[in-house]
Amino acid sequence: MKTMLDTISGFYGAVRLDLSEPPTGVDLAERRPGLFGLLSAWGERARFREELATKARDTPHLIGDIGLTMDQVRDELAKPLWRR
């Protein structure tokens, strides 16, 4: 039960963070507000992680060229989509 509560608390904390803090490197004028922006950010993260998984599977020898290790790739792919 504690693990589930930690997961739910982490989820709500991540949602609050995403709604209150703009992504780094994004002008506030370009930021999509509210729920649409939140869902859009999550979609972008999901697509990024899917592409990263494909690259890691198909061309693992090139992962170092993008400045990551396979351990970092595994850590990134293990994150839920609401975590940055």
Backbone atoms as SQL, in Angstrom:
CREATE TABLE atoms (id INTEGER PRIMARY KEY, chain TEXT, resi INTEGER, resn TEXT, atom TEXT, x REAL, y REAL, z REAL);
INSERT INTO atoms VALUES
  (1, 'A', 1, 'MET', 'N', 0.818, -1.189, 0.000),
  (2, 'A', 1, 'MET', 'CA', 0.000, 0.000, 0.000),
  (3, 'A', 1, 'MET', 'C', 0.865, 1.257, 0.000),
  (4, 'A', 2, 'LYS', 'N', 1.957, 1.247, 0.757),
  (5, 'A', 2, 'LYS', 'CA', 2.820, 2.414, 0.814),
  (6, 'A', 2, 'LYS', 'C', 3.414, 2.712, -0.555),
  (7, 'A', 3, 'THR', 'N', 3.801, 1.672, -1.295),
  (8, 'A', 3, 'THR', 'CA', 4.363, 1.887, -2.622),
  (9, 'A', 3, 'THR', 'C', 3.349, 2.554, -3.533),
  (10, 'A', 4, 'MET', 'N', 2.109, 2.122, -3.470),
  (11, 'A', 4, 'MET', 'CA', 1.079, 2.738, -4.303),
  (12, 'A', 4, 'MET', 'C', 0.869, 4.198, -3.911),
  (13, 'A', 5, 'LEU', 'N', 0.865, 4.485, -2.627),
  (14, 'A', 5, 'LEU', 'CA', 0.712, 5.871, -2.187),
  (15, 'A', 5, 'LEU', 'C', 1.892, 6.717, -2.628),
  (16, 'A', 6, 'ASP', 'N', 3.095, 6.161, -2.583),
  (17, 'A', 6, 'ASP', 'CA', 4.260, 6.887, -3.060),
  (18, 'A', 6, 'ASP', 'C', 4.144, 7.167, -4.548),
  (19, 'A', 7, 'THR', 'N', 3.651, 6.200, -5.309),
  (20, 'A', 7, 'THR', 'CA', 3.489, 6.376, -6.747),
  (21, 'A', 7, 'THR', 'C', 2.453, 7.452, -7.048),
  (22, 'A', 8, 'ILE', 'N', 1.340, 7.425, -6.349),
  (23, 'A', 8, 'ILE', 'CA', 0.293, 8.426, -6.565),
  (24, 'A', 8, 'ILE', 'C', 0.793, 9.807, -6.165),
  (25, 'A', 9, 'SER', 'N', 1.480, 9.899, -5.039),
  (26, 'A', 9, 'SER', 'CA', 2.036, 11.177, -4.602),
  (27, 'A', 9, 'SER', 'C', 3.055, 11.694, -5.608),
  (28, 'A', 10, 'GLY', 'N', 3.888, 10.807, -6.121),
  (29, 'A', 10, 'GLY', 'CA', 4.866, 11.200, -7.127),
  (30, 'A', 10, 'GLY', 'C', 4.203, 11.688, -8.398),
  (31, 'A', 11, 'PHE', 'N', 3.126, 11.029, -8.797),
  (32, 'A', 11, 'PHE', 'CA', 2.388, 11.438, -9.987),
  (33, 'A', 11, 'PHE', 'C', 1.820, 12.846, -9.815),
  (34, 'A', 12, 'TYR', 'N', 1.136, 13.076, -8.694),
  (35, 'A', 12, 'TYR', 'CA', 0.550, 14.403, -8.471),
  (36, 'A', 12, 'TYR', 'C', 1.626, 15.473, -8.319),
  (37, 'A', 13, 'GLY', 'N', 2.741, 15.117, -7.715),
  (38, 'A', 13, 'GLY', 'CA', 3.848, 16.068, -7.617),
  (39, 'A', 13, 'GLY', 'C', 4.400, 16.422, -8.981),
  (40, 'A', 14, 'ALA', 'N', 4.516, 15.431, -9.860),
  (41, 'A', 14, 'ALA', 'CA', 5.015, 15.675, -11.210),
  (42, 'A', 14, 'ALA', 'C', 4.036, 16.528, -12.008),
  (43, 'A', 15, 'VAL', 'N', 2.746, 16.279, -11.857),
  (44, 'A', 15, 'VAL', 'CA', 1.743, 17.083, -12.559),
  (45, 'A', 15, 'VAL', 'C', 1.830, 18.527, -12.092),
  (46, 'A', 16, 'ARG', 'N', 1.918, 18.725, -10.789),
  (47, 'A', 16, 'ARG', 'CA', 2.004, 20.081, -10.249),
  (48, 'A', 16, 'ARG', 'C', 3.256, 20.774, -10.762),
  (49, 'A', 17, 'LEU', 'N', 4.385, 20.052, -10.813),
  (50, 'A', 17, 'LEU', 'CA', 5.635, 20.619, -11.310),
  (51, 'A', 17, 'LEU', 'C', 5.504, 20.992, -12.778),
  (52, 'A', 18, 'ASP', 'N', 4.932, 20.112, -13.588),
  (53, 'A', 18, 'ASP', 'CA', 4.778, 20.391, -15.018),
  (54, 'A', 18, 'ASP', 'C', 3.866, 21.586, -15.265),
  (55, 'A', 19, 'LEU', 'N', 2.840, 21.736, -14.470),
  (56, 'A', 19, 'LEU', 'CA', 1.916, 22.843, -14.674),
  (57, 'A', 19, 'LEU', 'C', 2.482, 24.166, -14.178),
  (58, 'A', 20, 'SER', 'N', 3.357, 24.125, -13.170),
  (59, 'A', 20, 'SER', 'CA', 3.835, 25.370, -12.585),
  (60, 'A', 20, 'SER', 'C', 5.169, 25.839, -13.142),
  (61, 'A', 21, 'GLU', 'N', 6.008, 24.922, -13.607),
  (62, 'A', 21, 'GLU', 'CA', 7.332, 25.294, -14.108),
  (63, 'A', 21, 'GLU', 'C', 7.432, 25.008, -15.594),
  (64, 'A', 22, 'PRO', 'N', 7.726, 26.037, -16.396),
  (65, 'A', 22, 'PRO', 'CA', 7.884, 25.795, -17.837),
  (66, 'A', 22, 'PRO', 'C', 9.129, 24.970, -18.103),
  (67, 'A', 23, 'PRO', 'N', 9.117, 24.193, -19.177),
  (68, 'A', 23, 'PRO', 'CA', 10.308, 23.438, -19.544),
  (69, 'A', 23, 'PRO', 'C', 11.468, 24.388, -19.795),
  (70, 'A', 24, 'THR', 'N', 12.669, 23.961, -19.492),
  (71, 'A', 24, 'THR', 'CA', 13.826, 24.822, -19.713),
  (72, 'A', 24, 'THR', 'C', 14.038, 25.034, -21.203),
  (73, 'A', 25, 'GLY', 'N', 14.461, 26.232, -21.551),
  (74, 'A', 25, 'GLY', 'CA', 14.737, 26.553, -22.938),
  (75, 'A', 25, 'GLY', 'C', 13.503, 26.874, -23.768),
  (76, 'A', 26, 'VAL', 'N', 12.346, 26.995, -23.140),
  (77, 'A', 26, 'VAL', 'CA', 11.118, 27.310, -23.871),
  (78, 'A', 26, 'VAL', 'C', 10.630, 28.683, -23.433),
  (79, 'A', 27, 'ASP', 'N', 10.409, 29.552, -24.406),
  (80, 'A', 27, 'ASP', 'CA', 9.888, 30.884, -24.124),
  (81, 'A', 27, 'ASP', 'C', 8.473, 30.755, -23.578),
  (82, 'A', 28, 'LEU', 'N', 8.137, 31.554, -22.584),
  (83, 'A', 28, 'LEU', 'CA', 6.801, 31.481, -21.985),
  (84, 'A', 28, 'LEU', 'C', 5.700, 31.723, -23.008),
  (85, 'A', 29, 'ALA', 'N', 5.990, 32.530, -24.036),
  (86, 'A', 29, 'ALA', 'CA', 4.976, 32.799, -25.058),
  (87, 'A', 29, 'ALA', 'C', 4.675, 31.547, -25.883),
  (88, 'A', 30, 'GLU', 'N', 5.655, 30.635, -25.989),
  (89, 'A', 30, 'GLU', 'CA', 5.465, 29.414, -26.769),
  (90, 'A', 30, 'GLU', 'C', 4.869, 28.282, -25.941),
  (91, 'A', 31, 'ARG', 'N', 4.836, 28.429, -24.642),
  (92, 'A', 31, 'ARG', 'CA', 4.350, 27.365, -23.755),
  (93, 'A', 31, 'ARG', 'C', 2.839, 27.248, -23.853),
  (94, 'A', 32, 'ARG', 'N', 2.367, 26.029, -24.001),
  (95, 'A', 32, 'ARG', 'CA', 0.929, 25.789, -24.047),
  (96, 'A', 32, 'ARG', 'C', 0.416, 25.665, -22.617),
  (97, 'A', 33, 'PRO', 'N', -0.555, 26.450, -22.253),
  (98, 'A', 33, 'PRO', 'CA', -1.013, 26.445, -20.863),
  (99, 'A', 33, 'PRO', 'C', -1.985, 25.304, -20.556),
  (100, 'A', 34, 'GLY', 'N', -2.097, 25.027, -19.283),
  (101, 'A', 34, 'GLY', 'CA', -3.144, 24.148, -18.777),
  (102, 'A', 34, 'GLY', 'C', -3.015, 22.694, -19.154),
  (103, 'A', 35, 'LEU', 'N', -4.157, 22.048, -19.192),
  (104, 'A', 35, 'LEU', 'CA', -4.222, 20.613, -19.420),
  (105, 'A', 35, 'LEU', 'C', -3.694, 20.232, -20.796),
  (106, 'A', 36, 'PHE', 'N', -4.002, 21.039, -21.815),
  (107, 'A', 36, 'PHE', 'CA', -3.512, 20.732, -23.157),
  (108, 'A', 36, 'PHE', 'C', -1.990, 20.729, -23.183),
  (109, 'A', 37, 'GLY', 'N', -1.376, 21.699, -22.533),
  (110, 'A', 37, 'GLY', 'CA', 0.079, 21.759, -22.474),
  (111, 'A', 37, 'GLY', 'C', 0.672, 20.584, -21.739),
  (112, 'A', 38, 'LEU', 'N', 0.023, 20.190, -20.651),
  (113, 'A', 38, 'LEU', 'CA', 0.486, 19.049, -19.874),
  (114, 'A', 38, 'LEU', 'C', 0.449, 17.773, -20.708),
  (115, 'A', 39, 'LEU', 'N', -0.671, 17.527, -21.362),
  (116, 'A', 39, 'LEU', 'CA', -0.801, 16.327, -22.198),
  (117, 'A', 39, 'LEU', 'C', 0.164, 16.369, -23.378),
  (118, 'A', 40, 'SER', 'N', 0.387, 17.556, -23.919),
  (119, 'A', 40, 'SER', 'CA', 1.322, 17.704, -25.024),
  (120, 'A', 40, 'SER', 'C', 2.748, 17.380, -24.576),
  (121, 'A', 41, 'ALA', 'N', 3.139, 17.875, -23.410),
  (122, 'A', 41, 'ALA', 'CA', 4.479, 17.589, -22.881),
  (123, 'A', 41, 'ALA', 'C', 4.650, 16.101, -22.641),
  (124, 'A', 42, 'TRP', 'N', 3.629, 15.469, -22.094),
  (125, 'A', 42, 'TRP', 'CA', 3.706, 14.028, -21.859),
  (126, 'A', 42, 'TRP', 'C', 3.830, 13.266, -23.168),
  (127, 'A', 43, 'GLY', 'N', 3.102, 13.709, -24.187),
  (128, 'A', 43, 'GLY', 'CA', 3.193, 13.066, -25.495),
  (129, 'A', 43, 'GLY', 'C', 4.589, 13.199, -26.083),
  (130, 'A', 44, 'GLU', 'N', 5.189, 14.391, -25.930),
  (131, 'A', 44, 'GLU', 'CA', 6.550, 14.598, -26.427),
  (132, 'A', 44, 'GLU', 'C', 7.536, 13.695, -25.710),
  (133, 'A', 45, 'ARG', 'N', 7.385, 13.549, -24.409),
  (134, 'A', 45, 'ARG', 'CA', 8.271, 12.659, -23.648),
  (135, 'A', 45, 'ARG', 'C', 8.106, 11.209, -24.094),
  (136, 'A', 46, 'ALA', 'N', 6.867, 10.800, -24.296),
  (137, 'A', 46, 'ALA', 'CA', 6.608, 9.418, -24.723),
  (138, 'A', 46, 'ALA', 'C', 7.235, 9.164, -26.093),
  (139, 'A', 47, 'ARG', 'N', 7.092, 10.112, -27.024),
  (140, 'A', 47, 'ARG', 'CA', 7.689, 9.951, -28.357),
  (141, 'A', 47, 'ARG', 'C', 9.214, 9.920, -28.269),
  (142, 'A', 48, 'PHE', 'N', 9.781, 10.819, -27.462),
  (143, 'A', 48, 'PHE', 'CA', 11.242, 10.846, -27.301),
  (144, 'A', 48, 'PHE', 'C', 11.740, 9.510, -26.771),
  (145, 'A', 49, 'ARG', 'N', 11.085, 8.991, -25.751),
  (146, 'A', 49, 'ARG', 'CA', 11.533, 7.729, -25.149),
  (147, 'A', 49, 'ARG', 'C', 11.337, 6.555, -26.097),
  (148, 'A', 50, 'GLU', 'N', 10.297, 6.619, -26.915),
  (149, 'A', 50, 'GLU', 'CA', 10.089, 5.560, -27.916),
  (150, 'A', 50, 'GLU', 'C', 11.201, 5.601, -28.961),
  (151, 'A', 51, 'GLU', 'N', 11.560, 6.794, -29.416),
  (152, 'A', 51, 'GLU', 'CA', 12.651, 6.924, -30.382),
  (153, 'A', 51, 'GLU', 'C', 13.978, 6.482, -29.769),
  (154, 'A', 52, 'LEU', 'N', 14.199, 6.846, -28.512),
  (155, 'A', 52, 'LEU', 'CA', 15.429, 6.442, -27.830),
  (156, 'A', 52, 'LEU', 'C', 15.503, 4.923, -27.699),
  (157, 'A', 53, 'ALA', 'N', 14.385, 4.293, -27.388),
  (158, 'A', 53, 'ALA', 'CA', 14.359, 2.831, -27.280),
  (159, 'A', 53, 'ALA', 'C', 14.671, 2.186, -28.625),
  (160, 'A', 54, 'THR', 'N', 14.128, 2.745, -29.686),
  (161, 'A', 54, 'THR', 'CA', 14.386, 2.217, -31.035),
  (162, 'A', 54, 'THR', 'C', 15.860, 2.345, -31.386),
  (163, 'A', 55, 'LYS', 'N', 16.438, 3.516, -31.106),
  (164, 'A', 55, 'LYS', 'CA', 17.859, 3.715, -31.399),
  (165, 'A', 55, 'LYS', 'C', 18.732, 2.784, -30.570),
  (166, 'A', 56, 'ALA', 'N', 18.380, 2.614, -29.305),
  (167, 'A', 56, 'ALA', 'CA', 19.170, 1.741, -28.440),
  (168, 'A', 56, 'ALA', 'C', 19.087, 0.286, -28.899),
  (169, 'A', 57, 'ARG', 'N', 17.924, -0.106, -29.410),
  (170, 'A', 57, 'ARG', 'CA', 17.741, -1.485, -29.869),
  (171, 'A', 57, 'ARG', 'C', 18.422, -1.715, -31.220),
  (172, 'A', 58, 'ASP', 'N', 18.233, -0.782, -32.155),
  (173, 'A', 58, 'ASP', 'CA', 18.716, -0.976, -33.526),
  (174, 'A', 58, 'ASP', 'C', 20.190, -0.614, -33.712),
  (175, 'A', 59, 'THR', 'N', 20.648, 0.434, -33.031),
  (176, 'A', 59, 'THR', 'CA', 22.029, 0.898, -33.208),
  (177, 'A', 59, 'THR', 'C', 22.664, 1.222, -31.858),
  (178, 'A', 60, 'PRO', 'N', 22.839, 0.221, -31.009),
  (179, 'A', 60, 'PRO', 'CA', 23.387, 0.487, -29.673),
  (180, 'A', 60, 'PRO', 'C', 24.807, 1.058, -29.700),
  (181, 'A', 61, 'HIS', 'N', 25.541, 0.777, -30.765),
  (182, 'A', 61, 'HIS', 'CA', 26.906, 1.285, -30.860),
  (183, 'A', 61, 'HIS', 'C', 26.954, 2.800, -31.076),
  (184, 'A', 62, 'LEU', 'N', 25.828, 3.422, -31.450),
  (185, 'A', 62, 'LEU', 'CA', 25.799, 4.860, -31.680),
  (186, 'A', 62, 'LEU', 'C', 25.272, 5.658, -30.484),
  (187, 'A', 63, 'ILE', 'N', 24.868, 4.983, -29.433),
  (188, 'A', 63, 'ILE', 'CA', 24.334, 5.676, -28.258),
  (189, 'A', 63, 'ILE', 'C', 25.384, 6.608, -27.658),
  (190, 'A', 64, 'GLY', 'N', 26.625, 6.192, -27.648),
  (191, 'A', 64, 'GLY', 'CA', 27.706, 7.041, -27.134),
  (192, 'A', 64, 'GLY', 'C', 27.873, 8.321, -27.930),
  (193, 'A', 65, 'ASP', 'N', 27.524, 8.283, -29.220),
  (194, 'A', 65, 'ASP', 'CA', 27.647, 9.472, -30.063),
  (195, 'A', 65, 'ASP', 'C', 26.669, 10.576, -29.673),
  (196, 'A', 66, 'ILE', 'N', 25.574, 10.222, -29.010),
  (197, 'A', 66, 'ILE', 'CA', 24.630, 11.254, -28.574),
  (198, 'A', 66, 'ILE', 'C', 24.884, 11.649, -27.118),
  (199, 'A', 67, 'GLY', 'N', 26.004, 11.157, -26.564),
  (200, 'A', 67, 'GLY', 'CA', 26.414, 11.578, -25.233),
  (201, 'A', 67, 'GLY', 'C', 25.769, 10.830, -24.086),
  (202, 'A', 68, 'LEU', 'N', 25.273, 9.633, -24.347),
  (203, 'A', 68, 'LEU', 'CA', 24.635, 8.840, -23.299),
  (204, 'A', 68, 'LEU', 'C', 25.321, 7.489, -23.171),
  (205, 'A', 69, 'THR', 'N', 25.155, 6.889, -22.002),
  (206, 'A', 69, 'THR', 'CA', 25.588, 5.509, -21.807),
  (207, 'A', 69, 'THR', 'C', 24.341, 4.637, -21.852),
  (208, 'A', 70, 'MET', 'N', 24.530, 3.348, -21.996),
  (209, 'A', 70, 'MET', 'CA', 23.379, 2.443, -22.012),
  (210, 'A', 70, 'MET', 'C', 22.661, 2.449, -20.660),
  (211, 'A', 71, 'ASP', 'N', 23.395, 2.656, -19.575),
  (212, 'A', 71, 'ASP', 'CA', 22.758, 2.752, -18.260),
  (213, 'A', 71, 'ASP', 'C', 21.842, 3.977, -18.192),
  (214, 'A', 72, 'GLN', 'N', 22.296, 5.101, -18.740),
  (215, 'A', 72, 'GLN', 'CA', 21.456, 6.302, -18.768),
  (216, 'A', 72, 'GLN', 'C', 20.216, 6.081, -19.636),
  (217, 'A', 73, 'VAL', 'N', 20.389, 5.379, -20.734),
  (218, 'A', 73, 'VAL', 'CA', 19.257, 5.075, -21.611),
  (219, 'A', 73, 'VAL', 'C', 18.244, 4.201, -20.873),
  (220, 'A', 74, 'ARG', 'N', 18.717, 3.172, -20.192),
  (221, 'A', 74, 'ARG', 'CA', 17.808, 2.306, -19.428),
  (222, 'A', 74, 'ARG', 'C', 17.071, 3.089, -18.348),
  (223, 'A', 75, 'ASP', 'N', 17.787, 3.991, -17.656),
  (224, 'A', 75, 'ASP', 'CA', 17.150, 4.816, -16.624),
  (225, 'A', 75, 'ASP', 'C', 16.073, 5.715, -17.227),
  (226, 'A', 76, 'GLU', 'N', 16.357, 6.309, -18.368),
  (227, 'A', 76, 'GLU', 'CA', 15.389, 7.196, -19.026),
  (228, 'A', 76, 'GLU', 'C', 14.162, 6.409, -19.482),
  (229, 'A', 77, 'LEU', 'N', 14.377, 5.233, -20.031),
  (230, 'A', 77, 'LEU', 'CA', 13.260, 4.425, -20.533),
  (231, 'A', 77, 'LEU', 'C', 12.411, 3.855, -19.403),
  (232, 'A', 78, 'ALA', 'N', 12.972, 3.743, -18.217),
  (233, 'A', 78, 'ALA', 'CA', 12.224, 3.211, -17.076),
  (234, 'A', 78, 'ALA', 'C', 11.295, 4.247, -16.442),
  (235, 'A', 79, 'LYS', 'N', 11.493, 5.514, -16.781),
  (236, 'A', 79, 'LYS', 'CA', 10.668, 6.562, -16.183),
  (237, 'A', 79, 'LYS', 'C', 9.247, 6.531, -16.753),
  (238, 'A', 80, 'PRO', 'N', 8.249, 6.815, -15.911),
  (239, 'A', 80, 'PRO', 'CA', 6.899, 6.991, -16.442),
  (240, 'A', 80, 'PRO', 'C', 6.836, 8.302, -17.235),
  (241, 'A', 81, 'LEU', 'N', 5.887, 8.424, -18.118),
  (242, 'A', 81, 'LEU', 'CA', 5.854, 9.584, -19.009),
  (243, 'A', 81, 'LEU', 'C', 5.655, 10.907, -18.301),
  (244, 'A', 82, 'TRP', 'N', 5.160, 10.894, -17.083),
  (245, 'A', 82, 'TRP', 'CA', 4.946, 12.170, -16.387),
  (246, 'A', 82, 'TRP', 'C', 6.200, 12.668, -15.679),
  (247, 'A', 83, 'ARG', 'N', 7.257, 11.869, -15.651),
  (248, 'A', 83, 'ARG', 'CA', 8.507, 12.317, -15.028),
  (249, 'A', 83, 'ARG', 'C', 9.420, 12.901, -16.067),
  (250, 'A', 84, 'ARG', 'N', 10.054, 14.015, -15.715),
  (251, 'A', 84, 'ARG', 'CA', 11.012, 14.661, -16.630),
  (252, 'A', 84, 'ARG', 'C', 12.288, 13.883, -16.712);
